[in-house]
Structures are given as structure tokens and as C-alpha cells.
Amino acid sequence: MQRQIMVYLEYRKHKLAEVSLELLSKAHSLAEDLNAEVVGLAVGYGLDGLDKLGENGAHRVIYIEHKELSSYRTLPFAKAVITAIKNYNPYIVLFGATHIGRDLAPRVASSLRVGLTADCTELNIGEYKSGKNVYKDQLLQIRPAWGGNIIATIVSPESLPSMATVRDGVMPVSRSINGQRAQVERLEVDISENELLTTIIEQEFIEKQVDLKGAKIIVGAGMGAANHRAMELIFELARLLKAEVGGTRPLIDAGFLDRERQIGQTGVSVRPNLYIACGISGQIQHQIGIIDSKRIIAINKDKDAPIFDIAHYKIVGDLNEVIPLMIKGYKEALAKREVEELKL
Ligand SMILES: Cc1cc2nc3c(=O)[nH]c(=O)nc-3n(C[C@H](O)[C@H](O)[C@H](O)COP(=O)(O)OP(=O)(O)OC[C@H]3O[C@@H](n4cnc5c(N)ncnc54)[C@H](O)[C@@H]3O)c2cc1C
């Protein structure tokens, strides 16, 4: 039987989470190495357009529909996912490392007595050797460990499926084949009183105010900008460049930015065309989140700061002096361009 890579499709208010599309793309590239099929797993009520997920790499979508599954609750959703895994025996199961994925995946893994690697930053297929045993076609689950000081590759060769969670924004959405359709199959699940111990009385959805993942330019602030004057300069530069502002964990812990602006291992991974790192040392936990930026400009007082190892343009200096010069230079260039346009 052909192997399957199952992706849990996370819906909120009937809208598919971006991370699920990212996982479908990743699953599709893993499936090429394994000659496997990509199977989306949708759990909910009144979901539509599931066949269109073929455009994002799903060959099939299994749909478990039940009116008790209209909003996420741990027990009935876990029952649905466990039922699907037992019925389809996938080789790999992937979840987004969202609040829901982090609640669901460990419960499913422990019920099935299989391994689970949380917050993977890369997934590959490869071989694993242990003594005389050679395990082929393993899911290599790669993630930072020991506070980010090592990059660990984790395998679970003796229990299937291999299960992993991946954070939002870590994997790019790479597939879109217009018109390709996935085959949708329905699966029934019995939801008993035992799984309905909680009742949802009211739900409030708050839309994200900040779109770091979609930003073309990001001005990143670190502890070198941990004062109000420097933060004003950073926001002024961002406004001028029509950029988003992101930051390092300590700066956010210090209360200078909202949590949703955190970039890095425990924040968001970004891939803008331009990342301007201001007063950021560039520790591995931050680098992980910015390494896919097309261009990085770094401003730091310390010429040996690790951020300079990955920066394309390196400015050794005090950000309180460098940013005003950038703002001035950009304004002058804009004004010059406007004058030239008037002349035409
Ligand atoms: C498990 C774990 C997860 C983590 N997750 C994350 C994460 O998701 N994101 C994250 O960012 N961090 C994370 N961290 C923290 C990470 O290890 C670093 O501590 C953090 O990235 C450093 O932030 P920083 O660069 O702002 O501060 P610092 O390391 O203190 O660097 C400040 C820099 O500013 C420079 N500077 C100071 N003044 C000026 C000035 N006036 N002009 C120019 N430069 C100046 C200094 O030379 C220095 O290089 C995590 C840590 C752990 C253990």
C-alpha cells in the first residue's frame, strides 16, 4: 500500500490556517522522496472547498464532519484525529505548532504510544543507523535543542506514524497548481458524552494586528534599542519604508513591543525582502527566524556581533546616530525622485 503523509488541517471560523498550507507544501516535497501520497485531515462542521486543497499539494482530504466539531474542543477533536490515524495508518502526521496543534498533537501521540517532535524547523527524509540496524526512509525531525545551542535531528524509527509539529511561518508555501483537485472522503466518528465534557458558551476571535510573515520590509529592534528614543527612531524608519517592526525576545520581555512582534525560535519566522537589524546581537535563536530574509542590513556597535556573520550590509556604529542618517538619506532620495518626476 502506498505510504501516506497526513497533514492536520486547522480551521478557525471555517478559515484554514496559513500553517496548514505551509505543511501541505512541505508534505508534498517529502512525499516525492517517499513516493507517498499527501492526505489532508479536516475536522469540523460545514467546511467547504476541501477539494481545492489539491492546488496546495493534497492528493486526498479526509473529512470528519459532526455538529459537535464546529469549534475546537480537545476531547472530540482528539477522538476524531485518532480515529482517522487508526483507519488510514499514515506513515507521517504533521500538525501546526499553534495553540490548537500543541494541545492536540501530544494527546494523539500519547494515545497512540508514538513519538512526537515539537517545533521542528526542518523536516527531511533520510536514513538512520543504530548499531547494526539501518532504518531507511525515516522522517528526520530537525529542531534546536538545549536552548538553541545544538541543532538536533530526532527520529522515531520503531513507532509509526512519525509525528511532528512545525511553527507558523517556518516552511514556505511553495505549491499552487491551478485547477488540481483533491479527492474528498468522509469518515464517520462517534462522539460520546465522555468527549463532551466542556461546552463553548461564547467565542471571541481577535484578528492579528501585525503581519510579520507577509511583510516585505521589517525593521528589527534588539536590546541595543531598549529605550524610548531609539524605539521612536525605529518606528519612524519603519513608517517611512512602509515596513513592519519586529523584535528580539529580551526586548519584548522588557515591554518595548507586543509579543506578536517577536521574531525567532519562540516567535515568528520571517522571510522579507529586507530585514534591518538594529541593536541585535544575532544569537542563534534570533537568526533562525530571519535567515531566509533576502537581504539583511545590520547596525551594531560591536564589530564582532554574530549578526554580522549573516548580514549582507554591515554598519558598525551607534543606532542612535545611524538611523537618523538613514531617515535623512531616504527622505532626500524620495524628494529628489519627486523633483525628477515633476520634470518629466
Ligand atoms: C529557548 C530559548 C528561546 C529563545 N527564543 C528567542 C526568540 O524567539 N527570539 C529572540 O530574539 N531571542 C530568543 N532567545 C534569546 C536569545 O538567546 C538572545 O538572548 C536574544 O536574541 C538577544 O537579544 P538582543 O540581540 O536584543 O540582545 P543582546 O544579545 O543583549 O544584544 C544587544 C546588541 O545591541 C548592541 N548595541 C547596544 N547598544 C547599541 C547601540 N546604541 N547601537 C547599536 N548597537 C547597540 C550590542 O552590541 C549587542 O550586540 C531565546 C533564548 C532561549 C534560551
The ligand as a MOL file (V3000), in Angstrom:
LIG
                    3D

  0  0  0     0  0            999 V3000
M  V30 BEGIN CTAB
M  V30 COUNTS 53 58 0 0 0
M  V30 BEGIN ATOM
M  V30 1 C 14.9280 28.5820 24.4400 0
M  V30 2 C 15.2200 29.9700 24.0060 0
M  V30 3 C 14.4260 30.5410 23.0330 0
M  V30 4 C 14.6900 31.8430 22.6050 0
M  V30 5 N 13.9000 32.3810 21.6290 0
M  V30 6 C 14.2060 33.5860 21.1310 0
M  V30 7 C 13.4540 34.1410 20.0600 0
M  V30 8 O 12.4740 33.5770 19.5690 0
M  V30 9 N 13.8340 35.3480 19.5910 0
M  V30 10 C 14.9040 36.0500 20.0790 0
M  V30 11 O 15.1940 37.1400 19.5680 0
M  V30 12 N 15.5970 35.5520 21.1290 0
M  V30 13 C 15.2780 34.3550 21.6590 0
M  V30 14 N 16.0120 33.8850 22.7010 0
M  V30 15 C 17.0140 34.7730 23.3240 0
M  V30 16 C 18.3530 34.7670 22.5850 0
M  V30 17 O 19.1680 33.7410 23.0840 0
M  V30 18 C 19.1030 36.0990 22.7880 0
M  V30 19 O 19.2380 36.3330 24.1720 0
M  V30 20 C 18.4060 37.2860 22.1690 0
M  V30 21 O 18.1030 37.0580 20.8030 0
M  V30 22 C 19.3230 38.5050 22.2700 0
M  V30 23 O 18.5500 39.6410 22.0110 0
M  V30 24 P 19.2370 41.0180 21.6190 0
M  V30 25 O 20.0860 40.8060 20.4170 0
M  V30 26 O 18.1490 42.0190 21.5550 0
M  V30 27 O 20.0820 41.3880 22.9140 0
M  V30 28 P 21.6180 41.3120 23.2200 0
M  V30 29 O 22.1540 39.9580 22.9900 0
M  V30 30 O 21.7990 41.9200 24.5650 0
M  V30 31 O 22.2890 42.2590 22.1270 0
M  V30 32 C 22.1600 43.6390 22.0820 0
M  V30 33 C 23.0770 44.1280 20.9650 0
M  V30 34 O 22.8970 45.5090 20.7760 0
M  V30 35 C 24.1490 46.0970 20.5150 0
M  V30 36 N 24.0200 47.5110 20.9050 0
M  V30 37 C 23.8790 48.0310 22.1600 0
M  V30 38 N 23.6960 49.3570 22.0980 0
M  V30 39 C 23.7360 49.6960 20.7780 0
M  V30 40 C 23.6120 50.9190 20.0790 0
M  V30 41 N 23.3810 52.0670 20.7020 0
M  V30 42 N 23.7150 50.8840 18.7150 0
M  V30 43 C 23.9380 49.7300 18.0360 0
M  V30 44 N 24.0700 48.5350 18.6730 0
M  V30 45 C 23.9500 48.5210 20.0200 0
M  V30 46 C 25.1400 45.3180 21.3430 0
M  V30 47 O 26.4410 45.4140 20.8050 0
M  V30 48 C 24.5550 43.9090 21.2450 0
M  V30 49 O 25.1330 43.1910 20.1550 0
M  V30 50 C 15.7580 32.5940 23.1550 0
M  V30 51 C 16.5610 32.0070 24.1460 0
M  V30 52 C 16.3000 30.7170 24.5540 0
M  V30 53 C 17.1880 30.1110 25.6160 0
M  V30 END ATOM
M  V30 BEGIN BOND
M  V30 1 1 1 2
M  V30 2 1 2 3
M  V30 3 2 2 52
M  V30 4 2 3 4
M  V30 5 1 4 5
M  V30 6 1 4 50
M  V30 7 2 5 6
M  V30 8 1 6 7
M  V30 9 1 6 13
M  V30 10 2 7 8
M  V30 11 1 7 9
M  V30 12 1 9 10
M  V30 13 2 10 11
M  V30 14 1 10 12
M  V30 15 2 12 13
M  V30 16 1 13 14
M  V30 17 1 14 15
M  V30 18 1 14 50
M  V30 19 1 15 16
M  V30 20 1 16 17
M  V30 21 1 16 18
M  V30 22 1 18 19
M  V30 23 1 18 20
M  V30 24 1 20 21
M  V30 25 1 20 22
M  V30 26 1 22 23
M  V30 27 1 23 24
M  V30 28 2 24 25
M  V30 29 1 24 26
M  V30 30 1 24 27
M  V30 31 1 27 28
M  V30 32 2 28 29
M  V30 33 1 28 30
M  V30 34 1 28 31
M  V30 35 1 31 32
M  V30 36 1 32 33
M  V30 37 1 33 34
M  V30 38 1 33 48
M  V30 39 1 34 35
M  V30 40 1 35 36
M  V30 41 1 35 46
M  V30 42 1 36 37
M  V30 43 1 36 45
M  V30 44 2 37 38
M  V30 45 1 38 39
M  V30 46 1 39 40
M  V30 47 2 39 45
M  V30 48 1 40 41
M  V30 49 2 40 42
M  V30 50 1 42 43
M  V30 51 2 43 44
M  V30 52 1 44 45
M  V30 53 1 46 47
M  V30 54 1 46 48
M  V30 55 1 48 49
M  V30 56 2 50 51
M  V30 57 1 51 52
M  V30 58 1 52 53
M  V30 END BOND
M  V30 END CTAB
M  END
